[in-house]
């Protein structure tokens, strides 16, 4: 399997349209990165759920998904499912994040995600962070929009199991959803693992990156 490393990582930006998006799409990767790089800074932004039970869930969840990291989380109050109608507020939130962060890696939704909130945020990120490595994570949903990823982060069985356990422990408000269960999360991780010759993995879409292969 072809492998490319990102070098020493000191700062990560992770964004989600909703509380739990980051953990579902890239929770295993966050766990692996934070364990491998103690003290890493994680600037996290979520556009909806502020001031609600969901914000409380997100604070506890991301603290667990980022062990030993310097976590800075901002949760806004944009209405779920209405991001296109609140474009200016969303754009301002992303621009404020960009002004205070210079990350080595950005974790964001995919630009072709079927959910309008995910897709809108993704497009804002590739514009605001145009000179950064942006990995677009995937989220299971009824729409069946999972495509063919271009990048993979292998996960050990321990990390994959921990991710699923933390999702179940920290987001009780989501347990009623038909797709929100252990089998779904581990099943997708197993499929992505097969595709990159690992037991488990998380997969990402990469719009653009520059190689440094020497002159």
Beta strands, then each sheet from edge to edge (+ up, - down):
strand 1: 11-16
strand 2: 41-46
strand 3: 70-75
strand 4: 105-109
strand 5: 134-137
strand 6: 151-155
strand 7: 200-206
sheet 1: 3+ 2+ 1+ 4+ 5+ 7- 6+
end
